[in-house]
């Protein structure tokens, strides 16, 4: 078994507690042929099934170099806000856009190719979570007279509930004890959206308007997806936020050698692969 080298991984630079492991793959280190070259982890994008299985096996082997028996759990992401609680019996391919885990070695795993992966851990290391934050999931479902709640709010609610249930933290204290990491996504110089997206993401959240830059030529807007997620996390009371700061090095579209991008490649090449962000607990 060939494993993915450390040079092929993006390891979050954040003060995660001892016993919490996290990584983000890039597009290198796998066996898939173009246009999925090479470490495509998506089994729904037209790539050869044998190649995807090998790539996933390589990811699993890389995780097990850190934690014996560690296992990524792949979701069927549908751009919603449903959250799964994972354990050692959870099947691959269940429909959800976020996951929470308190079980050692069971990795919350989010696949992306322009959308934003968000990883969570509590300062105690007792629970971890991951969310798939595209604009639809981020926008969520509107509430009468209030701000819409999307995948980040839903993920945090489930994450906090596990910690409270376990007696690790009081409900009102969880946000201040939570760390979040934002992974690579389409950047603010590349994410052009229409008025309907701006309206959906600004509903009940007037502060979000500053993260949309109007484009006179197209009548559309350039949107800062990572910035919008950061605002949502801060509104929940989470201040310890690391990773993607909206700079060019985090942009999936602008870094073709490092990241898959659906917007960049799907029309031009016919498809795009998926990379993944994973987080899990080491021990009991």
C-alpha positions in Angstrom: 0.0 0.0 0.0 1.4 3.4 -1.0 0.4 6.1 1.4 0.0 9.8 0.7 3.1 11.8 1.6 3.1 14.6 4.1 3.9 16.9 1.2 0.6 16.0 -0.4 -1.4 17.1 2.6 -2.4 20.4 4.1 -2.2 20.0 7.9 -4.2 22.7 9.8 -2.0 25.2 11.7 -4.1 25.7 14.8 -3.8 25.0 18.5 -6.0 21.8 18.5 -6.0 19.9 21.8 -3.8 16.8 22.2 -5.6 13.8 20.9 -7.3 15.6 18.0 -6.0 15.0 14.5 -6.9 16.9 11.3 -5.8 17.0 7.7 -6.9 18.3 4.3 -5.9 16.4 1.1 -4.8 18.2 -2.1 -5.1 16.8 -5.6 -1.7 15.1 -5.6 -0.7 11.7 -4.3 -3.3 9.4 -6.0 -3.8 7.3 -9.0 -6.7 8.9 -11.0 -6.2 9.9 -14.6 -7.1 13.3 -16.0 -9.3 15.3 -15.4 -9.4 13.7 -11.9 -5.7 13.6 -11.5 -4.6 12.4 -9.1 -6.0 12.1 -5.6 -9.7 12.3 -6.4 -11.8 11.0 -3.5 -15.3 11.6 -5.1 -17.1 8.5 -6.3 -19.8 10.5 -8.1 -17.8 12.5 -10.6 -17.3 10.0 -13.4 -13.8 8.7 -12.2 -13.0 5.0 -12.4 -14.3 3.2 -9.3 -11.1 1.3 -8.9 -9.1 4.5 -8.8 -11.4 6.1 -6.2 -11.1 3.1 -4.0 -7.3 3.2 -4.2 -7.3 6.9 -3.4 -9.5 6.4 -0.4 -7.4 3.5 0.8 -4.3 5.8 0.6 -6.1 8.4 2.7 -7.1 5.8 5.2 -3.5 4.6 5.4 -2.2 8.1 5.9 -4.7 8.6 8.8 -3.7 5.3 10.3 -0.1 6.4 10.4 -1.3 8.9 13.0 -4.1 6.8 14.7 -4.2 3.0 14.3 -7.6 2.0 13.1 -8.7 5.5 12.0 -11.5 5.5 9.4 -12.9 8.3 7.2 -16.6 8.3 6.8 -17.7 9.7 3.5 -21.1 11.4 3.2 -23.4 12.0 0.3 -23.5 15.7 0.4 -26.6 17.4 -0.9 -26.0 21.2 -0.1 -28.3 21.1 2.9 -27.8 21.4 6.7 -28.5 17.9 8.0 -25.9 16.6 10.5 -24.9 13.0 11.3 -23.6 11.7 14.6 -20.9 9.2 13.5 -19.8 6.0 15.3 -17.9 2.9 14.2 -21.0 1.5 12.6 -21.9 4.5 10.4 -22.1 3.6 6.7 -20.6 5.5 3.9 -22.9 7.5 1.6 -25.6 8.6 4.0 -27.1 12.0 2.9 -25.9 14.8 5.1 -23.6 17.9 4.9 -22.0 17.7 8.3 -21.0 15.2 10.9 -20.1 15.1 14.6 -18.0 12.4 16.2 -17.1 11.6 19.8 -15.9 8.1 18.9 -12.2 7.6 18.7 -10.8 7.0 15.2 -14.1 7.9 13.4 -13.3 10.8 11.2 -15.7 13.5 10.1 -14.9 13.8 6.4 -16.1 16.6 4.0 -15.4 16.5 0.2 -15.1 19.7 -1.7 -14.1 21.3 -5.0 -14.9 25.0 -4.4 -17.2 24.8 -1.4 -15.7 25.5 2.1 -14.8 22.7 4.5 -15.1 23.8 8.1 -13.6 21.7 11.0 -14.5 22.1 14.7 -13.0 20.8 17.9 -13.7 21.5 21.5 -10.8 22.6 23.7 -11.2 19.4 25.7 -10.8 17.3 22.6 -14.0 15.4 23.6 -15.8 16.1 20.3 -15.0 17.0 16.7 -17.2 18.0 13.8 -16.9 19.0 10.1 -19.3 20.9 7.8 -19.7 21.3 4.0 -20.4 25.0 3.5 -21.3 25.9 0.0 -23.5 29.0 -0.4 -26.8 27.0 -0.3 -25.8 25.2 2.9 -24.5 28.4 4.4 -27.7 30.3 3.6 -29.9 27.6 5.1 -33.6 28.0 5.7 -35.1 31.5 6.3 -37.0 32.1 9.6 -39.8 34.6 9.8 -38.5 37.9 11.1 -35.0 36.6 11.7 -31.7 35.4 10.3 -31.6 32.1 8.4 -29.9 29.2 10.0 -27.7 27.0 7.8 -25.2 24.2 8.0 -22.8 25.9 10.4 -25.5 26.7 12.9 -26.9 23.2 12.7 -23.5 21.6 13.0 -22.6 23.7 16.1 -26.0 22.9 17.7 -25.3 19.1 17.4 -21.7 19.5 18.4 -22.6 21.5 21.5 -25.4 19.0 22.4 -22.9 16.1 22.5 -20.6 18.1 24.9 -23.4 19.1 27.2 -24.8 15.6 27.2 -21.4 14.2 28.2 -21.0 16.8 31.0 -17.9 18.3 29.4 -19.3 21.8 29.1 -22.3 23.9 29.9 -24.3 25.0 26.9 -23.5 28.7 27.1 -19.8 28.0 27.4 -19.3 25.8 24.4 -18.8 28.5 21.8 -16.0 30.2 23.8 -14.2 26.8 24.1 -14.6 25.9 20.4 -11.9 26.1 17.7 -12.8 26.2 14.0 -10.6 25.8 10.9 -11.6 27.0 7.5 -10.1 25.0 4.6 -9.5 26.0 0.9 -12.5 27.2 -1.2 -13.3 29.4 -4.1 -11.8 32.8 -3.3 -13.3 36.2 -3.2 -11.7 37.2 -6.6 -13.3 34.2 -8.3 -16.7 33.6 -6.7 -19.1 35.5 -8.9 -22.7 35.2 -7.9 -26.1 36.6 -8.8 -28.5 38.8 -6.9 -30.4 35.7 -5.6 -27.4 34.4 -3.8 -26.6 37.8 -2.2 -30.2 38.1 -1.0 -30.2 34.6 0.4 -27.0 35.1 2.3 -27.8 38.6 3.6 -31.4 37.8 4.8 -31.5 38.8 8.5 -27.7 39.4 8.4 -27.0 43.0 7.1 -23.3 42.7 8.0 -22.9 40.1 5.2 -23.5 42.8 2.6 -19.9 44.1 3.0 -18.6 40.7 1.7 -20.3 41.2 -1.8 -18.5 43.4 -4.3 -20.7 44.6 -7.2 -19.4 44.0 -10.7 -20.6 46.7 -13.1 -19.8 44.7 -16.3 -21.8 41.6 -15.4 -24.4 43.0 -13.0 -23.3 40.3 -10.5 -21.2 40.2 -7.4 -17.9 38.8 -6.2 -18.6 37.1 -2.8 -16.2 36.1 0.0 -17.4 32.6 1.0 -14.8 32.1 3.7 -15.5 35.6 5.1 -19.3 34.8 5.2 -18.6 31.6 7.1 -16.3 33.5 9.5 -19.2 36.0 10.2 -21.6 33.1 10.9 -19.2 31.5 13.3 -18.5 34.7 15.1 -22.3 35.3 15.4 -22.4 31.9 17.2 -19.8 33.2 19.7 -16.8 31.3 18.2 -13.8 33.6 18.0 -10.9 31.1 17.7 -11.1 30.7 13.9 -8.1 29.6 11.9 -7.1 28.8 8.3 -8.6 30.4 5.2 -8.3 34.2 5.4 -9.5 34.9 1.9 -6.0 35.3 0.5 -5.0 33.9 -2.9 -3.2 30.8 -1.6 -6.5 29.4 -0.3 -8.4 29.8 -3.5 -9.3 26.5 -5.2 -9.8 28.2 -8.6 -6.5 30.0 -8.6 -4.3 27.0 -7.5 -4.9 24.3 -10.1 -1.8 22.3 -9.1 -3.0 22.0 -5.5 -6.8 21.9 -5.6 -9.7 20.6 -7.6 -12.2 23.2 -8.7 -15.6 22.5 -10.1 -16.1 26.0 -11.4 -12.7 26.1 -13.1 -12.7 22.6 -14.6 -16.2 21.1 -15.0 -17.1 23.0 -18.2 -13.6 23.1 -19.6 -12.6 19.5 -18.9 -16.0 17.8 -18.4 -15.6 17.0 -14.7 -13.6 17.8 -11.6 -12.3 15.6 -8.7 -12.9 16.2 -5.0 -10.4 16.7 -2.2 -11.3 16.2 1.5 -10.9 17.7 5.0 -11.0 15.2 7.9 -11.0 15.5 11.7 -11.0 12.8 14.3 -10.2 11.9 17.9 -7.2 9.7 18.8 -8.3 8.1 22.0 -11.0 7.6 24.6 
